[in-house]
Amino acid sequence: MPGVTLVTGARGFLGRAVCKAALARGEQVRAFCRQPDPELSELGAEVVLGDLRDRACVDVICRDVECVHHVAGLAGIWGRWQQYYEVNTLATEHLLASSRAAGVTRFVYTSSPSVTFDGNDQQGIDETAPYASRWLCHYPHSKALAEAAVLSEDQNRLQTCALRPHLIWGPGDRHLLGRLVERSRQGRLRRVGDGTNRIDMIYIDNAAEAHLQAAAALQPGAALCGKAYFISQGEAVNCWEWIDQLLAVAGRPPVTRSISCRRAWQIGRVCEAIYRTLGISREPPMTRFLAAQLGTSHYFDIQNAYRDFGYRPRISTEEGMQRLATDFARQGP
């Protein structure tokens, strides 16, 4: 019989979607969470609680596992380096070591396109782009270290790859849309730049399916072994037009006020300095990373994902927006 499929971060937006997709395909799923999840249990997943920073705990969850989807991670644009390092980098190293010891054969890591982002435009780049030459926040730095560890594995013992989904959205997401709605209600939304920057994003079902496709293709000697891949909808959108569409789904008005990229960057620098000096742990209203993300173009060439493991977005952006609107109307933000 096939071994267990382990999904870390199973209570998160993407982790839950990967669990559901794997269960729908008849896989035996072990969902690793930090808190109980009755829904995943009812769907047939084996829900296991613990902390990936605990190596002994990680050793236990890797028993009888054939394939790992390492989706868990700490996202954000503010916080202490040690926290990001422990959750994103050290935990990944623990999981790799435990996977080797347990005889796991396939390991798919959920990375981020931000590992290549240093604040400048990224227009149609592919995976030959190097890691960033400067880090504007701890999240992409810690993810890059983890991704490098995953891809440097001995591919004869443990076949690995990394996927870099950008701006995951869709029904069930209360992070992206929720933050936009809250900022809109507070009157804190400003368009950064001239409003022409284009970005990539990916619908939740497409992101989950890409993980399963990559896992299925991870065989000894396969083209994707030891490589990273951008995945997206395959068509860049105007950042601010898309944000207005998301706001419209929530019944909020479009963004009308704007600020220049340079001014947003300066405000971000000042906010960071003040928050760091005063030891304020909550996220500043603006940071250099956020200013750069909102004011620059960042979209990617996904042809390598199509060539090496057959990824192609099955749910179009239009259909995804319709599903999101239906979900929002039913449940609210």
C-alpha positions as CSV (number, residue, x, y, z in Angstrom):
1,M,0.0,0.0,0.0
2,P,1.1,3.6,-0.6
3,G,2.5,5.4,2.4
4,V,1.1,8.3,4.3
5,T,1.0,11.8,2.8
6,L,2.0,14.3,5.5
7,V,0.8,17.9,5.2
8,T,2.2,20.5,7.6
9,G,0.4,23.7,8.3
10,A,-2.8,21.8,7.6
11,R,-5.1,24.3,9.3
12,G,-3.9,27.1,7.1
13,F,-5.5,28.3,3.9
14,L,-3.3,26.4,1.5
15,G,-2.5,23.5,3.8
16,R,-6.2,22.7,4.2
17,A,-6.7,22.9,0.5
18,V,-3.8,20.5,-0.1
19,C,-5.2,18.1,2.5
20,K,-8.7,18.1,0.9
21,A,-7.2,17.6,-2.6
22,A,-5.1,14.7,-1.5
23,L,-8.0,13.1,0.4
24,A,-10.2,13.5,-2.7
25,R,-7.6,11.5,-4.6
26,G,-7.8,8.7,-2.1
27,E,-4.5,9.4,-0.3
28,Q,-4.0,8.6,3.3
29,V,-3.4,12.0,4.8
30,R,-1.7,13.0,8.1
31,A,-2.6,16.6,8.9
32,F,-0.1,18.2,11.2
33,C,-1.5,21.1,13.1
34,R,-0.9,23.1,16.3
35,Q,-4.6,23.0,17.2
36,P,-7.4,20.4,16.7
37,D,-9.3,20.6,13.5
38,P,-12.7,18.7,13.5
39,E,-13.3,19.4,9.8
40,L,-10.2,17.7,8.7
41,S,-10.9,14.8,11.0
42,E,-14.4,14.4,9.6
43,L,-13.0,14.3,6.1
44,G,-10.8,11.4,7.0
45,A,-7.4,12.9,7.8
46,E,-5.3,11.8,10.7
47,V,-4.9,15.0,12.6
48,V,-1.7,15.2,14.7
49,L,-0.8,18.1,17.0
50,G,2.6,19.4,17.7
51,D,5.3,21.9,16.9
52,L,7.8,21.6,14.1
53,R,10.5,23.2,16.2
54,D,10.4,20.1,18.4
55,R,12.7,17.6,16.6
56,A,11.4,14.6,18.6
57,C,7.8,15.5,17.6
58,V,8.9,15.7,14.0
59,D,10.5,12.3,14.1
60,V,7.2,10.8,15.2
61,I,5.0,12.4,12.5
62,C,7.4,11.3,9.7
63,R,6.9,7.6,10.5
64,D,5.3,5.6,7.6
65,V,5.3,8.7,5.5
66,E,6.0,8.5,1.8
67,C,5.4,12.1,0.7
68,V,5.7,15.4,2.6
69,H,4.0,18.6,1.7
70,H,5.7,21.2,3.9
71,V,3.2,24.1,3.8
72,A,3.6,25.4,7.4
73,G,5.4,28.7,7.9
74,L,5.3,32.1,9.5
75,A,4.3,34.8,7.1
76,G,4.5,38.5,7.7
77,I,6.5,41.7,7.2
78,W,7.4,42.5,10.8
79,G,8.8,40.6,13.8
80,R,11.9,39.2,15.4
81,W,14.4,37.3,13.2
82,Q,14.7,34.5,15.7
83,Q,11.0,33.8,15.4
84,Y,11.1,33.6,11.6
85,Y,14.3,31.6,11.6
86,E,12.9,29.0,14.0
87,V,9.5,28.6,12.3
88,N,10.6,28.8,8.7
89,T,14.2,27.7,8.6
90,L,15.0,25.5,11.6
91,A,11.7,23.7,11.4
92,T,12.3,22.9,7.7
93,E,15.8,21.5,8.6
94,H,14.2,19.3,11.3
95,L,11.6,18.0,8.8
96,L,14.2,17.2,6.2
97,A,16.4,15.3,8.7
98,S,13.4,13.4,10.1
99,S,12.3,12.6,6.5
100,R,15.6,11.2,5.7
101,A,15.7,9.1,8.8
102,A,12.2,7.8,8.2
103,G,12.8,6.9,4.6
104,V,10.4,9.5,3.1
105,T,10.9,9.5,-0.7
106,R,9.2,12.8,-1.8
107,F,9.3,16.3,-0.3
108,V,7.4,19.3,-1.7
109,Y,8.2,22.6,0.0
110,T,6.0,25.6,-0.2
111,S,8.3,28.5,-0.8
112,S,7.6,32.1,-1.9
113,P,8.5,34.3,-4.9
114,S,9.7,36.9,-2.3
115,V,12.9,34.9,-2.0
116,T,14.1,36.7,-5.2
117,F,12.6,40.1,-4.4
118,D,14.8,43.0,-3.4
119,G,12.5,45.9,-4.0
120,N,12.8,46.2,-7.8
121,D,10.4,45.4,-10.6
122,Q,10.3,41.7,-11.6
123,Q,8.8,41.4,-15.0
124,G,8.4,37.9,-16.5
125,I,11.4,36.5,-14.7
126,D,12.0,32.7,-14.4
127,E,13.7,30.5,-11.9
128,T,17.2,31.5,-13.0
129,A,16.7,34.7,-11.0
130,P,19.0,34.5,-7.9
131,Y,18.0,35.0,-4.3
132,A,17.6,38.6,-3.3
133,S,20.8,40.6,-2.8
134,R,19.2,42.5,0.2
135,W,16.4,41.5,2.5
136,L,13.7,44.0,3.3
137,C,12.1,41.8,6.0
138,H,12.8,38.6,7.8
139,Y,10.2,36.4,6.1
140,P,11.8,36.1,2.6
141,H,15.3,35.7,4.1
142,S,14.1,32.8,6.3
143,K,12.2,31.2,3.4
144,A,15.2,31.4,1.1
145,L,17.4,29.7,3.7
146,A,14.8,26.9,4.0
147,E,14.3,26.6,0.3
148,A,18.1,26.3,-0.3
149,A,18.2,23.5,2.3
150,V,15.4,21.6,0.6
151,L,16.9,21.9,-2.9
152,S,20.4,20.9,-1.7
153,E,19.2,17.5,-0.5
154,D,20.7,14.3,-2.0
155,Q,18.1,13.7,-4.7
156,N,19.0,10.0,-4.8
157,R,17.8,9.6,-1.2
158,L,15.0,12.2,-0.9
159,Q,13.5,13.7,-4.0
160,T,12.6,17.4,-3.3
161,C,11.3,20.5,-5.1
162,A,10.0,23.9,-4.1
163,L,6.9,25.7,-5.3
164,R,6.6,29.5,-5.2
165,P,2.9,30.5,-5.2
166,H,2.2,34.2,-5.3
167,L,-0.7,35.9,-3.5
168,I,-3.0,32.9,-2.9
169,W,-6.7,33.8,-2.9
170,G,-10.1,32.3,-3.1
171,P,-13.1,31.1,-1.0
172,G,-12.1,30.5,2.6
173,D,-9.3,33.1,2.7
174,R,-9.8,35.6,5.4
175,H,-6.3,37.0,5.4
176,L,-5.8,38.9,2.1
177,L,-9.4,40.1,1.6
178,G,-9.9,40.6,5.4
179,R,-6.9,42.9,5.6
180,L,-8.0,44.9,2.6
181,V,-11.5,45.3,3.9
182,E,-10.3,46.3,7.3
183,R,-7.9,48.9,5.9
184,S,-10.7,50.2,3.7
185,R,-13.0,50.6,6.6
186,Q,-10.3,52.5,8.5
187,G,-9.6,54.8,5.6
188,R,-6.0,53.6,5.4
189,L,-5.8,52.3,1.9
190,R,-3.6,54.2,-0.5
191,R,-2.5,53.3,-4.0
192,V,1.3,53.2,-4.1
193,G,2.8,54.4,-7.3
194,D,1.1,55.4,-10.5
195,G,-1.3,52.4,-10.5
196,T,0.2,50.7,-13.6
197,N,2.2,47.9,-11.8
198,R,1.3,44.4,-12.7
199,I,1.4,41.4,-10.4
200,D,0.9,37.6,-10.4
201,M,-1.5,35.8,-8.1
202,I,-2.9,32.3,-7.9
203,Y,-6.3,30.8,-7.1
204,I,-6.3,28.5,-4.1
205,D,-7.5,25.3,-6.0
206,N,-4.8,25.8,-8.6
207,A,-2.1,26.2,-5.9
208,A,-3.2,23.0,-4.2
209,E,-3.4,21.1,-7.4
210,A,0.1,22.2,-8.3
211,H,1.4,20.7,-5.1
212,L,-0.2,17.3,-5.9
213,Q,1.1,17.4,-9.5
214,A,4.6,18.1,-8.3
215,A,4.5,15.3,-5.8
216,A,3.3,12.8,-8.4
217,A,6.2,13.8,-10.7
218,L,8.9,13.6,-8.0
219,Q,10.6,10.4,-9.1
220,P,14.3,9.5,-9.1
221,G,15.9,11.4,-12.0
222,A,12.8,13.5,-12.8
223,A,13.4,17.0,-14.2
224,L,11.9,18.8,-11.2
225,C,14.1,17.2,-8.6
226,G,16.1,19.8,-6.7
227,K,14.4,22.7,-8.4
228,A,12.2,25.6,-7.5
229,Y,9.1,26.7,-9.6
230,F,7.0,29.8,-9.8
231,I,3.3,29.0,-10.0
232,S,0.5,31.5,-10.7
233,Q,-2.6,32.1,-12.8
234,G,-0.3,32.5,-15.8
235,E,-1.5,36.0,-16.6
236,A,-0.4,39.1,-14.8
237,V,-3.1,41.6,-13.6
238,N,-3.0,45.3,-12.8
239,C,-2.4,45.3,-9.1
240,W,-4.7,48.1,-8.2
241,E,-7.5,47.1,-10.6
242,W,-7.5,43.7,-9.0
243,I,-7.5,45.2,-5.5
244,D,-10.5,47.2,-6.5
245,Q,-12.2,44.1,-7.8
246,L,-11.6,42.3,-4.4
247,L,-13.0,45.3,-2.6
248,A,-16.0,45.3,-4.8
249,V,-16.7,41.7,-3.8
250,A,-16.8,42.9,-0.2
251,G,-19.0,45.9,-1.0
252,R,-16.2,48.4,-0.5
253,P,-15.4,51.4,-2.7
254,P,-12.3,51.4,-4.9
255,V,-9.1,53.0,-3.8
256,T,-9.0,56.6,-4.7
257,R,-6.1,58.2,-2.8
258,S,-2.5,57.6,-3.8
259,I,1.1,58.1,-2.7
260,S,4.3,57.9,-4.6
261,C,6.6,54.9,-4.4
262,R,9.4,57.1,-3.1
263,R,7.2,58.6,-0.4
264,A,5.8,55.2,0.7
265,W,9.4,53.9,0.9
266,Q,10.4,56.8,3.1
267,I,7.4,56.4,5.4
268,G,8.2,52.7,5.7
269,R,11.8,53.4,6.6
270,V,10.7,55.9,9.3
271,C,8.0,53.5,10.7
272,E,10.5,50.7,10.9
273,A,13.0,52.8,12.8
274,I,10.4,54.0,15.3
275,Y,8.9,50.6,15.9
276,R,12.3,49.0,16.3
277,T,13.5,51.7,18.7
278,L,10.4,51.5,20.8
279,G,10.2,47.7,20.7
280,I,6.7,47.7,19.2
281,S,5.8,44.2,18.2
282,R,2.7,44.9,16.1
283,E,3.1,45.5,12.4
284,P,3.8,49.1,11.3
285,P,1.3,50.7,9.0
286,M,4.0,50.8,6.3
287,T,7.4,49.2,5.8
288,R,9.9,49.3,2.9
289,F,9.0,45.7,1.9
290,L,5.2,46.6,1.8
291,A,5.9,49.8,-0.1
292,A,7.9,47.9,-2.7
293,Q,5.4,45.1,-3.1
294,L,2.6,47.5,-3.6
295,G,4.4,49.8,-6.0
296,T,6.4,47.5,-8.3
297,S,5.6,44.9,-10.8
298,H,6.3,41.3,-10.0
299,Y,5.1,38.6,-12.3
300,F,6.8,35.4,-13.4
301,D,7.3,32.9,-16.2
302,I,5.7,29.6,-15.3
303,Q,6.7,27.6,-18.4
304,N,9.1,25.5,-16.5
305,A,6.3,24.2,-14.2
306,Y,4.2,23.3,-17.2
307,R,7.1,21.6,-18.9
308,D,8.4,19.6,-15.9
309,F,5.2,18.5,-14.1
310,G,2.3,19.6,-16.2
311,Y,1.1,22.6,-14.2
312,R,-1.5,24.7,-15.9
313,P,-4.1,26.8,-14.0
314,R,-7.4,24.9,-14.3
315,I,-9.6,27.5,-12.6
316,S,-9.5,30.8,-14.5
317,T,-9.3,34.2,-12.7
318,E,-12.8,35.0,-13.8
319,E,-14.3,31.8,-12.5
320,G,-12.3,32.2,-9.3
321,M,-13.6,35.7,-8.7
322,Q,-17.2,34.4,-9.2
323,R,-16.6,31.7,-6.6
324,L,-15.1,34.2,-4.2
325,A,-18.1,36.5,-4.6
326,T,-20.5,33.6,-3.9
327,D,-18.5,32.6,-0.8
328,F,-18.3,36.2,0.5
329,A,-22.1,36.7,0.0
330,R,-22.7,33.5,2.0
331,Q,-20.3,34.0,4.8
332,G,-19.0,37.6,4.8
333,P,-15.3,38.6,5.5
